Amino acid sequence: MPVTTEQLDQRIDELLSEFPPQSTPAVEFLGQQFDRGLAWVTFPEGEGGLAGSPADQLHVLRRMSRAGAPSAAGRNVIGYGMVAPTIVIHGTEEQKKRFLRPLFTGEEIWCQLFSEPGAGSDVATLATKADRDGDEWIVNGQKVWTTLAHEAAFGLLIARTNPDVPKHKGITAFLVDMHAPGAEVRPLYQITGEAEFNECFFSEVRIPDSHRLGGVGEGWHVSLTTLMNERVSIGGTVPPRNSGLIGEALGIWKQKWAGRSDSHASAVRSELLQSWVRNEVGRLTNWRASDLRKAGTPGPEGSVAKLAFAEENQKTSELCVNLMGAEGMLYANDYPQVRPHESAMMGGDMRKAFLRMRANSIEGGTSEVMRNIIGERVLGLASEPRNDKDVSWKDVPRS
Ligand SMILES: Cc1cc2nc3c(=O)[nH]c(=O)nc-3n(C[C@H](O)[C@H](O)[C@H](O)COP(=O)(O)OP(=O)(O)OC[C@H]3O[C@@H](n4cnc5c(N)ncnc54)[C@H](O)[C@@H]3O)c2cc1C
């Protein structure tokens, strides 16, 4: 039986009155939220959810936000958006019990160990290997661009377990302890001066077989769940109207331009309006998509949202710094090489946001790759030639 809005509201009311968010420690509140199925409402009962719909989830998020309830989503962005849905679909009962609750409360931060120096867009070519040794696996290799690995307790890792079969078939997924002997995390600095992502080295790192996620050789299937959720998590949110970047642009325009009636100001106003319309269309499209989407793994529509999000964010943050005039060039950062506790994907100083948004068309799959997916899987156009599809991974030439 699907959960009704009245039942949801009753659970939310009980949570908020028994554990007032303002006086309850965040971890305790979030633990209670999880136990009552109000963490990810679309997940099954007992796993932080109530088998509800994405619209139910939106309802809970709005009520929690209005009540000033804590959230670990910003600190655990990879955990919330990608790892949790992957564990729910592919994890064993023990894995779900062990990992989902502390992930939601933010006691355990997660990272995603997919990309490698030689495997990004075509991540299935990855070379990090995991060799079986009794009840354990021994991992050797390097991952790169790993967001928040410096904060992470665990990582969702994909590694090659069989080099003799074609690239997609010899991959297995694991849940790896980021503090295990042999795991090393080194910072990578970005254009913003911060280092929110990392390169990760694995030398003889041991993972118990009980932390394998999905079957041996099923890692590609597992990672598709992660990647589809990543796209929706990056591009598919439904913020309130006039919030986020377009809200910032409106604020700057009101402050600096609203009183002017010269031709420059009217050209700027027209640019702002066009941007507002594009942002609003994106917001309403995501709203409709989230209402229509059934619980479970999102489909290729996530790629449409991700592509639109990346392009619009870059344009709107550029508009913001243009509206700021000369001030837009004054990025007050002396490159202290901070290691942030959150991914700076959104918000903050618009000059920093403008720099950070450059990465939007790369992270979570590049815009070119999104266009390929939309062309092939949404529009049904001819596929790209894939010459290595049926060749053993070990026989494919690599640089
Ligand atoms: C801010 C940020 C955070 C990230 N966080 C993570 C993370 O937490 N975990 C993780 O595993 N990875 C992470 N990544 C890595 C990201 O997923 C990869 O950078 C991305 O998939 C592209 O891979 P690449 O950098 O190796 O580029 P390549 O795949 O080498 O691509 C280079 C260029 O070629 C183009 N190209 C490649 N193939 C095609 C094709 N078939 N058709 C047309 N054009 C093509 C690409 O669009 C790009 O312009 C992050 C990246 C960034 C920027």
The ligand as an ORCA input file, in Angstrom:
! r2SCAN-3c Opt
* xyz 0 1
  C      34.671     18.500     -9.976
  C      34.806     17.056    -10.355
  C      34.480     16.076     -9.449
  C      34.606     14.729     -9.806
  N      34.316     13.774     -8.848
  C      34.490     12.477     -9.150
  C      34.303     11.458     -8.152
  O      33.952     11.757     -6.997
  N      34.541     10.173     -8.476
  C      34.915      9.795     -9.727
  O      35.080      8.599     -9.959
  N      35.128     10.720    -10.713
  C      34.934     12.048    -10.440
  N      35.142     13.006    -11.405
  C      35.648     12.574    -12.710
  C      34.662     12.733    -13.857
  O      33.662     11.756    -13.803
  C      35.500     12.629    -15.156
  O      36.355     13.761    -15.166
  C      34.635     12.636    -16.371
  O      33.882     11.454    -16.466
  C      35.478     12.794    -17.677
  O      36.546     11.920    -17.697
  P      38.032     12.435    -18.012
  O      38.292     13.615    -17.103
  O      38.939     11.280    -17.905
  O      37.981     12.987    -19.485
  P      38.059     12.110    -20.870
  O      37.132     10.953    -20.775
  O      39.512     11.856    -21.098
  O      37.505     13.153    -21.873
  C      38.294     14.206    -22.457
  C      37.431     14.958    -23.450
  O      37.006     14.068    -24.504
  C      35.584     14.086    -24.619
  N      35.098     12.740    -24.947
  C      35.456     11.576    -24.359
  N      34.794     10.538    -24.915
  C      33.959     11.062    -25.841
  C      33.007     10.503    -26.745
  N      32.762      9.175    -26.778
  N      32.327     11.349    -27.563
  C      32.563     12.696    -27.543
  N      33.467     13.276    -26.727
  C      34.158     12.482    -25.868
  C      35.077     14.499    -23.245
  O      33.788     15.088    -23.336
  C      36.146     15.518    -22.825
  O      35.869     16.772    -23.387
  C      35.030     14.358    -11.096
  C      35.359     15.353    -12.031
  C      35.260     16.692    -11.670
  C      35.621     17.737    -12.680
*
